[in-house]
Structures are given as structure tokens and as C-alpha cells.
């Protein structure tokens, strides 16, 4: 890592040659990054008291309870299933290992995410240390400071909370860890001088062992989450700067040597946009390519701004219904992205770090920025988990340039400002961790920023209903119904839930109104049909109750065991006229 390369115009002040400084041993670097990792874990320690949230966590828990333990059948399922959304067997195996040890105790599941985050922080610091070693006049202490500072920001930034505090987001966290490890192996494959290493074919200049280690880690990352499809582009950006491998080699040669990772990324991309993932995209099919570009540009600027000033963070950012070129909210980010791209290309020789960092940042966000997106969110904090690294590298290069030219007083002021900013990050992170404590705290936080969002209102209402806070649940679900698109497929489900709330509040007439509309909107809402029969029975409309129950049991006979003991249907069971019919109906359903 300590060999010489061509000096960087960004890192080397004009007129200053290679500076020979005191060597820093690998042990000092390792202990420094370990300290940063431990500090990051201390900041994130409150995640250990959080519980599960009923937002994708339940998908994992349901399947884990079904599999129970490692077996040939469970392994076959994890390596072939697209639940949820895409193939992710590595992530599934870590979840199953947690389930075998901890069961449904949330502490153990959160502890795994917590520890993985600590490892990721240390790897980020190691990657920065290796990359800065490619700059000819980087002093060892500058390298160490840059590595530790970037790792610390990645370790305690509030944008990282979602990936660590949400059990279901482990696939992204773990995928990022494998990607950073693969990039570390790639830098080692290039070597200190970027020249040919023994044991590799003559047409290439990569060390065989480290190169295939990088390829293997890339494969593991893709089997954790398809997000790693952008890794070949990041490698090419690193080739441009700081590795500078493009000098004396054509661009095609650099691309051709990466055929294994490109092939893996292509296969993963095809699989992720396959039949199962395509079903998840159908809900956004009405969004035009222009709208998708606007959303993507908005997200890229959003993460940059929140990286600097992490306020107004939400666990859910709903996709706007008014995405348009006439809106400054979206046109401004597009112009910003175009301007940065033009400047980066224009200054590619004087400031190669800008082009490399911007290209890596865009590449890391492309799979999740909204161009090809699964879900109804416009953005998500977890998408910046790895993407912030190249941005921080570019910021650090600029800060180092100013640091070398600053006065003593200016350096003191800068250290005070950075310390205050890091303290702010830690405090905001602690506050954001509390958001993910449970379903009520989660969706309440989302509604602080988007009070009329039907998705957040509905999920909060369901959480409040489970906590038997009926009046609060009614208000939340009513808002969900009021603000839902009349043609939204989720609206009947929201009406069905509102009907259940009214039923529990003994407002049977209003329950009937909501449940009737729910059934009319979606005939497969079997629970809504059952609850409608209960509401009819409660109001003495026994004929209608019997008719609804009869039609339900003809299609879903498993409801018979519930109906036979449900107090809501007592009037139907005890009625002289319908009692015998009810018994016969239950008996027929049980056959």
C-alpha cells in the first residue's frame, strides 16, 4: 500500500513533491479503526432494546417459524425462494441462525445487525486507508485521520440508523459489508505499483488470488441483495482515481478484465427484474420515464443534503403524486445533477476525485433511486448506507487541501466545528434509533412529516388497534381512508380495518357501512366478510348475517372453527330459526 503512484493534483499542492514521513505500523491503523468501530457501536447501542416492527419483519419471522431449523428443505427454500422480492439466501441464512439461537427474542436479531455495522465501519476505514495509500504525497497521519474520520461518520450518521435498527434491512447492511470487503480485495489485487503480478495472465495486471477473492465476495454480496450490481462501475471509478490504472491502458481493457463481476451483475439484474420482482413494479407502472428520472435526481440531492445536515428524517418518504417538470422541487435537483456531472467531466484531469466520487455515488444509488424501484417510497435513508462513502472521500480531499493552506487559528476553528458536527450526528442518531422502537413510534414519526400519507396512517391505525387504543386507531384509519386514492388497491383493506375498529367500539351500523364497501372493493377480503356477518348479527339482521356467513364458508371453510365460538355470532347461534341452520352450516364446512 505504501508504493508510489503519479501524484494527484487534488491531493498534492503545486510545487510540493513526495513527502517522506514517519511510517505508521499496520497495528496502529488496526487499533485506531477498532476504536472507531467500538465508538460507533456505543452510539448505536440503544438498538438492542428495540423490538420488531410489522413492516417486512413479519415476513421474515413467519418464514423463520415455518422453517424452524437448518435442514435440506430449509436450505433449498432459502436458495430458491424470491421471498421477499428477490433471491437473498445469504441474508436468509443469517436470519435463520439468529432464530435458532434467539427464537423470537428481538435482542439477538438486533445484536447481529449491530455487530455487522461495527465490522462494516472498520472495513470502510480500511478501504479508505488503502486508497489514500495510492496518493504519492499523502502523509501517514493524514491518511490515518481521513480513514478514521470517514469511518466514524459512516458509523454514527443518522442516515445509517434504518439499516441497523430495522431487522428486515439486514440484507442491505450485509450486502454493503461484502461490497466494501470486495473493494478492499480489489485494491490489494492491483498492488502497490499497479503492475503485473506473477501468476496472472500476461494481458492483465491483477494479482490472481486477490482478484478472485474480490469476485467471490461480489458473488456473496449479490446473493445477499441485488444492490451489488453496481460494483463493477465502482471498480472502474477507482481505476480512474486514485488507482489511475487507465494511464497506459485503454478503457476497454479495464472493462474486459472485469468480465466476471460484470457477468455476475448482469445475471443478478435479470433475476431481480424477473417475474416476481416485476409483479412488485406493477403498482408504479403509471409513472413515466420522465417522472422516474425526476424522482431519482431528487433522491440523489436529498441524500447529499442530509449527509451534511441530517434533519427532518423519516422512516417513510411517500412517492409524491405531483412529480412534474413544472415543480421546482424536482427541476432543481435535475439541474444540480446535470451541473455536477458537467463540472466533474470538465475538471476530470485537475480534480479526478470529483468524477470518480460522483460516478461511484450515482452508480451506488441507481439500483434504488427510483428508476427501477420496488415499493411506494420515493426515498429511504438506508439507500445512503454505502453511497455516502465516495462523497465523504471527495469532501475529505477538499478539506485536506484547505487544511494544508489554513492558518493555525483556522485549523482550531475547523476542529471545533467538526467536533460539534460529530456530536450532533451522535445525538440525532440516538433520537432516530428511538423511532424504530415499535410500530407506533415508527409510524407516528412518519406522520410528523407526512400527516396525510394514507400508508403511514393505516399502519399506525393497525398498530394502535393491536394495542387496544381504539379511538386513536379510528382517527388514524379514517385519515387513511380519507386521503387514499379512490382507485388505490389498499383502500378496501383500510375500510375493512376501520370496520373492525367500529365493531370493537360497538358502533355496528358504521361498521356495516365500512365492511360493505370493503367487500365490494375486494371480494377476497375474507376477514372483512366474516366481520360483516358479525356486525349483521349484532344488529339483529340475522338473515343477512347467515347469507354472508354461508357464502364465506363455501370458499373459506376454516372460518367455521372461529364462528362456532365467536361471541359476536351468539345471536345467530341462539336464534330459534337460524340456530339449526347455523349448526348445519358449520357441520357442512367441517367435512
Order of alpha helices (4+ residues) and beta strands (2+ residues): alpha-alpha-alpha-alpha-alpha-alpha-alpha-alpha-alpha-alpha-alpha-alpha-alpha-alpha-beta-alpha-alpha-beta-alpha-alpha-alpha-alpha-alpha-alpha-alpha-alpha-alpha-alpha-alpha-alpha
